[in-house]
Amino acid sequence: MTSTAATPARSDRSTPRPTGPDAEAWAAQLRAANINPRTGLATDYLNHFNEAIMLLEMIPDIPECAEDFMSWRPLSYAEHFTASNFKARDLAILAYEAADTRIRAEFDNIASTMTSILTAVSSAMREVSQDKTRATLAEQATIWVKPLVSLAGGIINGGTDADVETIMAGN
């Protein structure tokens, strides 16, 4: 499955980060908007994935939630902020574009992995009709995606050398 949903609409462009005296003002502006000035990323994007996880967690007890989960659609970072009520959404997109390409690539890779898992599980749920099978799919997807959300949060918050194996072994 090829998915570009986790890459922003303008991923081919990079916005230069301010330097010198402007860098301090830029960092203050990002902090005020709840965007990490070291990474240029905002945790608000993770709400998109947390919404899917919440629906998945409800499926075993409320099977009708499977329909809600199957209507979840992947959004890139820029698409998420464009569609959100985030007060500094344009700044969030600009900061993302100005983020260090290594950090952004690592973050995008994790977002793409989460998107792939969630869309594959959604497709699988469409193919089955038994609530028990859907509940099993939901429980497994939650086990896979939750640690990735934590890993993405670590990147957003400036974590370095994230160890996927350690995080995944924690479940």
MARDOKOL-654599 format. One line per 10 residues: number of its first residue (from 1); their letters; for each residue x, y, z of N, C-alpha, C. Coordinates in nm, 2 decimals, decimal comma, m for minus. Atoms other than C-alpha are relative to their C-alpha. Layout:
<nodes>
NUM	A	X/Y/Z/X/Y/Z/X/Y/Z; ...
</nodes>
This chain:
<nodes>
1	MTSTAATPAR	0,08/m0,12/0,00/0,00/0,00/0,00/0,09/0,12/0,00; m0,07/m0,12/0,01/0,14/0,33/m0,10/m0,09/0,11/0,05; 0,08/m0,11/m0,06/0,02/0,63/0,10/0,09/0,12/0,01; m0,07/m0,13/m0,01/0,13/0,99/0,07/m0,08/0,08/0,10; 0,09/m0,08/m0,09/m0,13/1,10/0,33/0,08/0,06/0,11; m0,08/m0,05/m0,11/0,14/1,16/0,59/0,10/0,11/m0,04; m0,09/m0,11/0,05/0,33/1,40/0,37/m0,08/0,12/m0,03; 0,07/m0,12/0,02/0,23/1,76/0,35/m0,02/0,03/m0,15; 0,02/m0,04/0,14/0,10/1,91/0,03/0,12/0,07/m0,06; m0,11/m0,07/0,05/0,41/2,12/0,00/0,13/m0,05/0,05
11	SDRSTPRPTG	m0,12/0,06/m0,06/0,67/1,87/0,12/0,13/0,02/m0,08; m0,12/m0,02/0,09/0,90/1,95/m0,18/0,06/0,13/0,03; m0,06/m0,13/m0,03/0,96/2,30/m0,04/0,04/0,00/0,15; m0,04/m0,01/m0,14/1,15/2,39/0,27/0,01/0,15/0,02; 0,00/m0,14/m0,03/1,11/2,72/0,44/0,12/0,02/0,09; m0,12/m0,02/m0,09/1,44/2,86/0,59/m0,04/0,05/0,14; 0,02/m0,04/m0,13/1,45/2,90/0,96/0,07/0,14/0,02; m0,07/m0,13/m0,03/1,53/3,25/1,09/0,13/m0,02/0,08; m0,13/0,00/m0,07/1,88/3,32/1,22/0,02/0,13/0,07; m0,03/m0,12/m0,07/2,03/3,57/1,45/m0,11/0,05/0,09
21	PDAEAWAAQL	0,10/m0,06/m0,09/1,80/3,81/1,64/m0,14/m0,05/m0,03; 0,13/0,05/0,04/1,50/3,69/1,44/m0,03/m0,14/0,05; 0,02/0,14/m0,05/1,55/3,33/1,57/m0,06/0,00/0,13; 0,06/0,00/m0,13/1,46/3,43/1,92/m0,15/0,04/m0,01; 0,14/m0,04/0,02/1,14/3,61/1,81/m0,08/m0,12/m0,06; 0,06/0,11/0,07/1,06/3,31/1,59/m0,03/m0,11/0,11; 0,02/0,10/m0,11/1,11/3,07/1,89/m0,11/0,04/0,10; 0,11/m0,05/m0,09/0,89/3,28/2,11/m0,14/m0,01/m0,06; 0,13/0,01/0,07/0,62/3,29/1,85/m0,05/m0,14/0,00; 0,03/0,15/0,00/0,63/2,91/1,82/m0,05/m0,05/0,13
31	RAANINPRTG	0,04/0,04/m0,14/0,62/2,86/2,20/m0,14/0,05/0,03; 0,13/m0,06/m0,03/0,32/3,09/2,23/m0,11/m0,07/m0,07; 0,10/0,08/0,08/0,14/2,88/1,96/0,00/m0,15/0,03; m0,01/0,14/m0,03/0,23/2,55/2,13/0,06/m0,08/m0,10; m0,08/0,07/0,10/0,47/2,45/1,86/0,15/0,00/0,06; m0,13/0,01/m0,05/0,81/2,32/1,97/0,10/0,07/m0,08; m0,09/m0,09/0,08/1,07/2,58/1,86/0,12/m0,08/m0,04; m0,12/0,08/0,04/1,35/2,31/1,85/m0,03/m0,08/m0,12; 0,04/0,09/0,10/1,16/2,08/1,62/m0,09/0,06/m0,11; 0,09/m0,06/0,09/0,91/2,31/1,45/m0,13/m0,08/m0,02
41	LATDYLNHFN	0,12/0,09/0,01/0,63/2,05/1,52/m0,09/0,02/0,12; 0,10/m0,02/m0,11/0,31/2,07/1,72/m0,07/m0,14/0,03; 0,07/0,13/m0,04/0,15/1,78/1,91/m0,14/0,00/m0,04; 0,14/0,00/0,04/m0,19/1,89/1,79/m0,03/m0,10/m0,11; 0,01/0,09/0,11/m0,13/1,68/1,48/m0,03/m0,15/0,05; 0,02/0,13/m0,05/m0,13/1,37/1,70/m0,15/m0,03/0,04; 0,14/0,01/m0,03/m0,50/1,44/1,79/m0,07/m0,08/m0,12; 0,06/0,07/0,11/m0,58/1,31/1,44/0,01/m0,15/0,02; m0,01/0,14/m0,02/m0,44/0,97/1,53/m0,06/m0,05/0,13; 0,07/0,04/m0,13/m0,57/0,97/1,89/m0,15/m0,01/m0,02
51	EAIMLLEMIP	0,14/0,02/0,03/m0,92/1,01/1,75/m0,02/m0,14/m0,06; 0,01/0,14/0,05/m0,87/0,69/1,55/0,01/m0,10/0,11; m0,03/0,10/m0,11/m0,73/0,51/1,86/m0,12/0,00/0,09; 0,11/m0,01/m0,09/m1,02/0,63/2,07/m0,12/m0,09/m0,06; 0,11/0,08/0,06/m1,27/0,48/1,82/0,04/m0,15/0,00; m0,04/0,14/0,00/m1,07/0,16/1,80/m0,02/m0,06/0,14; 0,01/0,05/m0,14/m1,07/0,12/2,18/m0,15/m0,02/0,04; 0,14/0,01/m0,03/m1,45/0,16/2,18/m0,06/m0,12/m0,07; 0,06/0,10/0,08/m1,52/m0,11/1,92/m0,03/m0,13/0,08; 0,03/0,12/m0,07/m1,49/m0,41/2,15/m0,13/0,01/0,09
61	DIPECAEDFM	0,12/m0,02/m0,09/m1,76/m0,27/2,39/m0,12/0,06/m0,08; 0,11/m0,06/0,08/m1,96/m0,07/2,13/0,03/m0,03/m0,15; m0,03/0,04/0,14/m1,94/m0,26/1,79/m0,04/0,11/m0,10; 0,04/m0,10/0,10/m2,12/0,03/1,61/0,11/0,10/m0,02; m0,11/m0,10/0,02/m1,81/0,24/1,66/0,09/m0,04/m0,12; m0,08/0,04/0,12/m1,65/0,04/1,38/m0,04/0,08/m0,12; 0,04/m0,09/0,11/m1,85/0,24/1,13/0,06/0,14/0,01; m0,07/m0,13/m0,02/m1,72/0,56/1,28/0,15/m0,01/m0,03; m0,15/0,01/0,03/m1,36/0,43/1,27/0,02/m0,01/m0,15; m0,02/0,02/0,14/m1,41/0,32/0,91/m0,02/0,13/m0,08
71	SWRPLSYAEH	0,02/m0,12/0,07/m1,51/0,67/0,82/0,12/0,10/0,02; m0,12/m0,08/m0,03/m1,18/0,81/0,96/0,09/0,00/m0,13; m0,08/m0,01/0,12/m0,96/0,94/0,68/0,14/0,06/0,04; m0,13/m0,06/m0,03/m0,59/1,01/0,68/0,02/0,14/m0,05; m0,03/m0,14/0,04/m0,47/1,37/0,67/0,15/0,02/0,02; m0,14/m0,04/m0,02/m0,12/1,50/0,62/0,01/0,11/0,11; m0,02/m0,10/m0,10/0,03/1,74/0,87/m0,07/0,14/m0,05; 0,06/m0,12/0,05/m0,07/2,04/0,65/m0,15/m0,01/m0,01; 0,14/0,02/0,01/m0,41/1,90/0,58/m0,07/0,01/0,13; 0,06/0,00/m0,14/m0,48/1,85/0,95/m0,01/0,14/0,05
81	FTASNFKARD	0,00/m0,14/m0,06/m0,39/2,21/1,04/m0,09/0,09/m0,09; 0,09/m0,07/0,09/m0,57/2,35/0,73/m0,14/m0,02/0,04; 0,14/0,03/m0,03/m0,89/2,18/0,84/m0,03/0,03/0,15; 0,02/m0,01/m0,15/m0,84/2,25/1,22/m0,04/0,14/0,04; 0,02/m0,13/m0,06/m0,94/2,53/1,45/0,12/0,05/0,08; m0,12/m0,04/m0,07/m0,59/2,55/1,57/0,03/0,15/m0,03; m0,01/m0,14/0,02/m0,53/2,92/1,63/0,11/0,05/m0,09; m0,12/m0,04/0,08/m0,19/2,93/1,47/0,03/m0,10/m0,11; m0,02/0,11/0,10/m0,25/2,68/1,19/0,09/0,03/m0,11; m0,09/m0,03/0,10/m0,07/2,87/0,93/0,15/0,00/0,05
91	LAILAYEAAD	m0,13/0,01/m0,06/0,23/2,91/1,16/0,05/m0,14/0,02; m0,03/0,14/m0,02/0,22/2,54/1,24/0,05/m0,06/m0,14; m0,04/0,05/0,14/0,24/2,46/0,86/0,14/0,06/m0,04; m0,13/m0,07/0,03/0,52/2,72/0,81/0,12/m0,06/0,08; m0,11/0,06/m0,09/0,72/2,58/1,11/0,03/m0,14/m0,04; m0,03/0,13/0,05/0,68/2,23/0,98/0,09/0,00/m0,13; m0,07/m0,01/0,12/0,81/2,33/0,64/0,15/0,05/0,03; m0,13/m0,05/m0,03/1,11/2,50/0,81/0,07/m0,09/0,09; m0,06/0,10/m0,09/1,18/2,20/1,04/0,12/m0,07/m0,07; m0,12/0,07/0,04/1,51/2,02/1,01/m0,05/m0,12/m0,08
101	TRIRAEFDNI	0,05/0,11/0,09/1,47/1,77/0,72/0,01/m0,14/0,06; m0,01/0,13/m0,07/1,60/1,48/0,93/m0,11/m0,02/0,10; 0,11/0,02/m0,10/1,35/1,54/1,21/m0,13/m0,02/m0,08; 0,13/0,00/0,07/1,07/1,60/0,96/m0,01/m0,14/m0,07; 0,00/0,13/0,07/1,16/1,28/0,77/m0,03/m0,11/0,10; 0,03/0,10/m0,11/1,16/1,07/1,09/m0,14/0,01/0,04; 0,14/m0,02/m0,04/0,83/1,22/1,20/m0,09/m0,05/m0,11; 0,09/0,04/0,11/0,67/1,17/0,85/0,00/m0,15/m0,01; m0,01/0,15/0,01/0,79/0,81/0,85/m0,09/m0,06/0,10; 0,09/0,06/m0,10/0,61/0,74/1,17/m0,14/0,03/m0,03
111	ASTMTSILTA	0,14/m0,04/0,04/0,30/0,93/1,06/m0,05/m0,09/m0,11; 0,04/0,08/0,11/0,30/0,73/0,74/m0,02/m0,14/0,04; 0,02/0,14/m0,05/0,34/0,40/0,93/m0,14/m0,01/0,07; 0,13/0,00/m0,07/0,04/0,49/1,16/m0,11/0,01/m0,10; 0,10/m0,01/0,11/m0,16/0,59/0,85/m0,02/m0,13/m0,07; 0,01/0,13/0,07/m0,08/0,26/0,68/m0,07/m0,10/0,08; 0,06/0,09/m0,09/m0,18/0,06/0,98/m0,15/0,03/0,01; 0,14/m0,04/m0,02/m0,50/0,25/1,04/m0,09/m0,02/m0,13; 0,08/0,02/0,12/m0,61/0,24/0,67/m0,01/m0,15/m0,03; 0,00/0,14/0,03/m0,52/m0,13/0,64/m0,10/m0,07/0,09
121	VSSAMREVSQ	0,10/0,05/m0,09/m0,73/m0,21/0,95/m0,14/0,04/m0,04; 0,13/m0,04/0,05/m1,01/m0,01/0,82/m0,05/m0,08/m0,12; 0,03/0,08/0,12/m1,00/m0,20/0,49/m0,04/m0,14/0,05; 0,03/0,14/m0,05/m0,99/m0,53/0,68/m0,14/0,00/0,07; 0,13/0,00/m0,07/m1,29/m0,43/0,89/m0,12/0,01/m0,10; 0,11/0,00/0,11/m1,49/m0,36/0,57/m0,02/m0,14/m0,06; 0,01/0,13/0,06/m1,42/m0,71/0,46/m0,07/m0,11/0,09; 0,06/0,10/m0,09/m1,56/m0,88/0,77/m0,13/0,06/0,06; 0,13/m0,04/m0,06/m1,90/m0,87/0,93/m0,02/m0,03/0,15; 0,02/0,04/m0,14/m1,85/m1,03/1,27/0,06/0,10/0,09
131	DKTRATLAEQ	m0,05/m0,10/m0,10/m1,82/m0,79/1,56/0,12/m0,05/0,07; m0,12/0,05/m0,07/m1,57/m1,02/1,73/0,13/0,01/m0,08; m0,11/m0,02/0,09/m1,34/m1,01/1,43/0,04/0,14/0,00; m0,03/m0,15/0,01/m1,36/m0,63/1,41/0,06/0,04/0,14; m0,06/m0,04/m0,13/m1,29/m0,61/1,79/0,14/m0,05/0,01; m0,14/0,05/0,00/m0,98/m0,83/1,74/0,09/0,09/m0,08; m0,08/m0,09/0,08/m0,86/m0,61/1,46/0,02/0,13/0,07; m0,01/m0,12/m0,07/m0,93/m0,30/1,67/0,10/m0,01/0,11; m0,09/0,02/m0,11/m0,74/m0,43/1,97/0,15/m0,01/m0,05; m0,13/0,02/0,05/m0,44/m0,53/1,76/0,05/0,13/m0,06
141	ATIWVKPLVS	m0,04/m0,13/0,05/m0,43/m0,19/1,58/0,04/0,09/0,11; m0,03/m0,09/m0,12/m0,44/m0,01/1,91/0,14/m0,04/0,06; m0,13/0,04/m0,05/m0,14/m0,22/2,03/0,11/0,05/m0,09; m0,10/m0,05/0,10/0,05/m0,12/1,71/0,02/0,15/0,00; 0,00/m0,15/0,02/m0,04/0,25/1,69/0,03/0,08/0,12; m0,03/m0,08/m0,12/m0,03/0,37/2,05/0,15/0,03/0,02; m0,14/m0,03/m0,02/0,35/0,33/2,08/0,05/0,09/m0,11; m0,05/m0,09/0,10/0,40/0,50/1,75/m0,05/0,15/0,02; 0,05/m0,13/m0,04/0,19/0,80/1,87/0,10/0,06/0,11; m0,09/m0,04/m0,10/0,42/0,81/2,17/0,14/0,04/m0,06
151	LAGGIINGGT	m0,13/m0,02/0,07/0,73/0,79/1,95/m0,01/0,13/m0,08; 0,02/m0,12/0,07/0,59/1,07/1,73/0,00/0,12/0,10; 0,00/m0,11/m0,10/0,53/1,28/2,04/0,14/0,03/0,05; m0,14/m0,02/m0,04/0,89/1,22/2,15/0,08/0,08/m0,10; m0,07/m0,08/0,11/1,01/1,36/1,81/m0,05/0,14/0,01; 0,05/m0,14/m0,01/0,78/1,66/1,84/0,06/0,07/0,11; m0,05/m0,06/m0,12/0,91/1,73/2,18/0,15/0,00/0,01; m0,14/m0,02/0,01/1,27/1,71/2,08/0,08/m0,12/0,05; m0,07/0,12/m0,03/1,36/1,35/2,17/0,10/m0,03/m0,11; m0,10/0,04/0,10/1,67/1,22/2,00/0,02/m0,14/0,00
161	DADVETIMAG	m0,03/0,15/0,02/1,77/0,88/1,87/m0,11/m0,09/0,06; 0,11/0,08/m0,04/1,42/0,74/1,93/0,03/m0,15/m0,02; m0,03/0,14/0,01/1,45/0,37/1,99/m0,14/m0,08/m0,02; 0,13/0,06/0,03/1,15/0,21/1,82/m0,01/m0,14/0,07; 0,00/0,13/m0,05/1,24/m0,14/1,94/m0,04/0,00/0,15; 0,02/m0,01/m0,14/1,24/m0,03/2,31/m0,15/0,04/0,02; 0,14/m0,05/m0,01/0,90/0,15/2,27/m0,09/m0,11/m0,03; 0,09/0,11/0,04/0,74/m0,14/2,09/0,01/m0,12/0,10; m0,01/0,11/m0,10/0,87/m0,39/2,35/m0,07/0,03/0,13; 0,07/m0,04/m0,12/0,70/m0,19/2,62/m0,14/m0,04/0,01
171	N	0,14/0,05/0,00/0,36/m0,33/2,52/m0,01/m0,15/0,01
</nodes>
